[in-house]
Amino acid sequence: MKLTLRVWRQKNAGADGAMSTYEVDGISQDMSFLEMLDTLNEELILKGEDPVAFDHDCREGICGACSLVINGDAHGPERTTTCQLHMRSFDDGDTIDIEPWRASAFPVVKDLVVDRSAFDRIIQAGGYITAPTGAAPEAHATPVPKPDADFAFEHAECIGCGACVAACPNGSAMLFTSAKVNHLNVLPQGSPERETRVLDMVGQMDDEGFGGCTLTGECATACPKGIPLPSIAAMNKEWLRANRKAAKR
Amino acid sequence: MNNFAEYATGDPVVDTKAPEGPVAERWDKRRFEAKLVNPANRRKHTVIVVGTGLAGGSAGATLAEQGYHVVQFCFQDSPRRAHSIAAQGGINAAKNYRNDGDSIHRLFYDTVKGGDFRARESNVHRLAQISVEIIDQCVAQGVPFAREYGGLLDTRSFGGVQVSRTFYARGQTGQQLLLGAYQALSRQIAAGNVELHARTEMLDLIVVDGRARGIVARDLITGKIDTYFADAVVLASGGYGNVFYLSTNAMNSNATAIWRAHRRGAYFANPCFTQIHPTCIPRTGEHQSKLTLMSESLRNDGRIWVPKAQGDTRPANEIPEDERDYYLERIYPSFGNLVPRDIASRAAKNVCDEGRGVGPGGQGVYLDFADAIQRMGRAKVEEKYGNLFDMYERITAENPYEVPMRIYPAVHYTMGGLWVDYDLGTTIPGLFAIGEANFSDHGANRLGASALMQGLADGYFVLPSTINDYLARTPHKDALSEDHPVVQEVLAETEDRLNLLLSVDGDRTPDSFHRELGELMWEFCGMARTETGLRKALERIPQIREEFWRRIKVPGTGEEFNQSLEKANRIVDYLELAELMCLDALHRAESCGGHFREESQTPDGEAERRDEEFSYAAAWEFTDTGASPVLHKEELHFEYVHPTQRSYA
């Protein structure tokens, strides 16, 4: 396959960026999207040009490092991560636009690489269960009903890639935040910190400059792990409950 | 002939930390004998932890919880992305929830035997003991393990064992355990007990007066090279499987931290013990950048076969039952498709070498779920393996519910690593190595679902106990200064190396060298090794290294985000480590576990161990680049599990 790529190039966080056009040839349908970019980069290096910087690591769709907006869609046309997108999803002669995640809370580091440390700070605000090592009770001491365990797992699958933010017209991080709140709040082990968790995480999310949620649902459509949209409603319920409880105290 | 192969043998290396006495009491005894650091004094001690995977993340969180000041590093943009996250299958623990005859002793026995009698009994027994605490700890943290309808934890059986002791979270156990450790670490970061440096890569170790006192690390965004000082340094930087270029490791997983530590005096043990995982998706072409593992749990229900006839190119569904060879079931009737990884991998290679492989290039075997779908129904298969089937279909564009999967072995895990004693201390005082970065628990072959167990055992439980002893016994020293001559020297060496990489301005990319080295290693130091092949590789590696420093091209500068420079610098270390791996494989003229020497096999083609000569761990001491290292043997003694030739027939 022969393709035209229009790629966002930006030297560093402070520089202005622009789209640059490249032609690539000899692309196999079996290549992953990132292997296609590897091919481009090999050519650029040999030409003495700066290769395109992009985040990637496991290339198995689980680490959450890869993060490209492809033809306007976070992670491209298939519902998966960019590393699991294959070139058979494109046609010979296509022009493909490749941009970084766009959100004010995710500043560009270089080219297609963005800074997602805001997500880490949201987790640090309360996305954990306080369980010092060694103080744990026997694992079977607290049974967890299977539906609750499954609900927790479904939300725990979030890989923290940021596609939800990139897809949202408001740059909102509600889906990411709700995934962790719901994972931990439904479990008996997470229940003692249920209120502080949701209040602190939502507070941090707002402080980081993520936008508000207007329930457009783009986040859940872009999510490669299928975190469902009702996750946000469930978090809102937790948040209202926590505020009501706090007001009573 | 390369003189690298003419190594000298030095004094034996001895683990002085493992206590005597009954194996089941040794860990308690060690913990009691170890000195403690007064809680009020702990905050005065700084501990550097490199890596945030299962071992590093859990160690950082636990040490910080204990009151130490932890300074932690990861080259990824977030600690949550460490490659432990990609582990699929599960984590072993001797809980015996199934009442199927499991026990700590059985897990101990299985691990020593599975490792083909090349691991230390004391360490392995401790691992089995701690396994039960890990599950408790993870459940308390909210790790959503699979559960039964009654609300209790579910388990399954996993490659190479006959009991059901593997706890799992669908096909994403590593992800869930890692996020548990990441969250515990995040809590400590928020509390100010852990100072995290993300996108910062360790490039060298600072050893002053014979003790590890800090590291040199590069900020990958600004390119700034800085020094960080501590009272102890913990390496949790993972394995070195990426020497092979194609492996199931993440693209950026690398050996630089452990290799630089090795160059500074830490012995490197059993580098040739690499694990080739039998169930990976075969490669599709030259462009392949990495290989994807399919969880071994698939072997619980899938049946592995190839056509009986050579060169049979009919589609799988058109090959009648009596023309299929279910070779694992045929050769190993009692374990069948569940034989350990090394055996399954080699058997796949053998049938492909016979010309009976399937798929492009004949480098593949079928993993067939037709019988499982008939027996359990498609819905049940989907519930158990749905995400793996989806992943397979996404990568290959074939539907595994309708046509059998194609799999082929790929490099997956490295049992070798930095030599450590019972306390997980390396031969450099103050330098500890945990998780895949050390060599300790898996011998010559790791059993499925044991990597997660070891990473978390080291990080949550072992290191936090043993490091106390070192810190308590080491007189508190004044803070190092940036001006110290040793610090200046290490810093200058690092800067020079990066500048040299940038200045060569040759005509070959970093990847082209990496691929060339990887292909060489896969051919000569992969699934089957011979003296001739290894000598060939030892001759070739210095040539590639010489060419590398003449022809490498790294664009850009060192003062910016430069992924080519990161890559090239890691390849510098692979080009040295590869040589040691080949030498280790050459010197160990026996077959054991993942190390198969064609010269040492039984008449029916199984690995033949030679205990009288090789019942030791080979710990190598670095001398100089390209110069032969010194071998130090740690003799292994088996008091509880008596070495027998492994048999899974």
Chai-1 contact restraints between the chains, C-beta under 6 A:
chainA,res_idxA,chainB,res_idxB,connection_type,confidence,min_distance_angstrom,max_distance_angstrom,comment,restraint_id
A,S28,B,G285,contact,1.0,0.0,6.0,A-B,restraint_1
A,D30,B,T284,contact,1.0,0.0,6.0,A-B,restraint_2
A,M31,B,H287,contact,1.0,0.0,6.0,A-B,restraint_3
A,E35,B,H287,contact,1.0,0.0,6.0,A-B,restraint_4
A,E35,B,S289,contact,1.0,0.0,6.0,A-B,restraint_5
A,D38,B,S289,contact,1.0,0.0,6.0,A-B,restraint_6
A,E42,B,T509,contact,1.0,0.0,6.0,A-B,restraint_7
A,I45,B,T509,contact,1.0,0.0,6.0,A-B,restraint_8
A,I45,B,P555,contact,1.0,0.0,6.0,A-B,restraint_9
A,D50,B,P555,contact,1.0,0.0,6.0,A-B,restraint_10
A,D50,B,G556,contact,1.0,0.0,6.0,A-B,restraint_11
A,A53,B,F561,contact,1.0,0.0,6.0,A-B,restraint_12
A,A53,B,Q563,contact,1.0,0.0,6.0,A-B,restraint_13
A,D57,B,R81,contact,1.0,0.0,6.0,A-B,restraint_14
A,D57,B,A250,contact,1.0,0.0,6.0,A-B,restraint_15
A,D57,B,M251,contact,1.0,0.0,6.0,A-B,restraint_16
A,D57,B,N252,contact,1.0,0.0,6.0,A-B,restraint_17
A,C58,B,A86,contact,1.0,0.0,6.0,A-B,restraint_18
A,C58,B,A250,contact,1.0,0.0,6.0,A-B,restraint_19
A,R59,B,M251,contact,1.0,0.0,6.0,A-B,restraint_20
A,R59,B,K290,contact,1.0,0.0,6.0,A-B,restraint_21
A,E60,B,A86,contact,1.0,0.0,6.0,A-B,restraint_22
A,E60,B,T292,contact,1.0,0.0,6.0,A-B,restraint_23
A,I62,B,I85,contact,1.0,0.0,6.0,A-B,restraint_24
A,I62,B,A86,contact,1.0,0.0,6.0,A-B,restraint_25
A,I62,B,Q175,contact,1.0,0.0,6.0,A-B,restraint_26
A,C63,B,R81,contact,1.0,0.0,6.0,A-B,restraint_27
A,C63,B,I85,contact,1.0,0.0,6.0,A-B,restraint_28
A,A65,B,R81,contact,1.0,0.0,6.0,A-B,restraint_29
A,Q84,B,R394,contact,1.0,0.0,6.0,A-B,restraint_30
A,V109,B,I221,contact,1.0,0.0,6.0,A-B,restraint_31
A,K110,B,F561,contact,1.0,0.0,6.0,A-B,restraint_32
A,D120,B,S78,contact,1.0,0.0,6.0,A-B,restraint_33
A,I123,B,S186,contact,1.0,0.0,6.0,A-B,restraint_34
A,Q124,B,S186,contact,1.0,0.0,6.0,A-B,restraint_35
A,Q124,B,I189,contact,1.0,0.0,6.0,A-B,restraint_36
A,Q124,B,A190,contact,1.0,0.0,6.0,A-B,restraint_37
A,G127,B,Q183,contact,1.0,0.0,6.0,A-B,restraint_38
A,Y128,B,Q183,contact,1.0,0.0,6.0,A-B,restraint_39
A,Y128,B,S186,contact,1.0,0.0,6.0,A-B,restraint_40
A,Y128,B,R187,contact,1.0,0.0,6.0,A-B,restraint_41
A,I129,B,Q141,contact,1.0,0.0,6.0,A-B,restraint_42
A,I129,B,G142,contact,1.0,0.0,6.0,A-B,restraint_43
A,A131,B,A140,contact,1.0,0.0,6.0,A-B,restraint_44
A,A131,B,Q141,contact,1.0,0.0,6.0,A-B,restraint_45
A,P132,B,E65,contact,1.0,0.0,6.0,A-B,restraint_46
A,T133,B,T62,contact,1.0,0.0,6.0,A-B,restraint_47
A,T133,B,Y460,contact,1.0,0.0,6.0,A-B,restraint_48
A,A136,B,D136,contact,1.0,0.0,6.0,A-B,restraint_49
A,A136,B,Q137,contact,1.0,0.0,6.0,A-B,restraint_50
A,A136,B,A140,contact,1.0,0.0,6.0,A-B,restraint_51
A,E138,B,D136,contact,1.0,0.0,6.0,A-B,restraint_52
A,A139,B,I135,contact,1.0,0.0,6.0,A-B,restraint_53
A,A139,B,D136,contact,1.0,0.0,6.0,A-B,restraint_54
A,A139,B,V139,contact,1.0,0.0,6.0,A-B,restraint_55
A,H140,B,L152,contact,1.0,0.0,6.0,A-B,restraint_56
A,P143,B,G151,contact,1.0,0.0,6.0,A-B,restraint_57
A,P143,B,L152,contact,1.0,0.0,6.0,A-B,restraint_58
A,V144,B,R147,contact,1.0,0.0,6.0,A-B,restraint_59
A,V144,B,G151,contact,1.0,0.0,6.0,A-B,restraint_60
A,P145,B,G151,contact,1.0,0.0,6.0,A-B,restraint_61
A,K146,B,R147,contact,1.0,0.0,6.0,A-B,restraint_62
A,K146,B,Y149,contact,1.0,0.0,6.0,A-B,restraint_63
A,A149,B,P144,contact,1.0,0.0,6.0,A-B,restraint_64
A,A149,B,R147,contact,1.0,0.0,6.0,A-B,restraint_65
A,A152,B,P144,contact,1.0,0.0,6.0,A-B,restraint_66
A,F153,B,P144,contact,1.0,0.0,6.0,A-B,restraint_67
A,A156,B,P144,contact,1.0,0.0,6.0,A-B,restraint_68
A,A156,B,Q176,contact,1.0,0.0,6.0,A-B,restraint_69
A,G160,B,R80,contact,1.0,0.0,6.0,A-B,restraint_70
A,L184,B,G142,contact,1.0,0.0,6.0,A-B,restraint_71
A,L187,B,G142,contact,1.0,0.0,6.0,A-B,restraint_72
A,Q189,B,A140,contact,1.0,0.0,6.0,A-B,restraint_73
A,Q189,B,G142,contact,1.0,0.0,6.0,A-B,restraint_74
A,G190,B,G142,contact,1.0,0.0,6.0,A-B,restraint_75
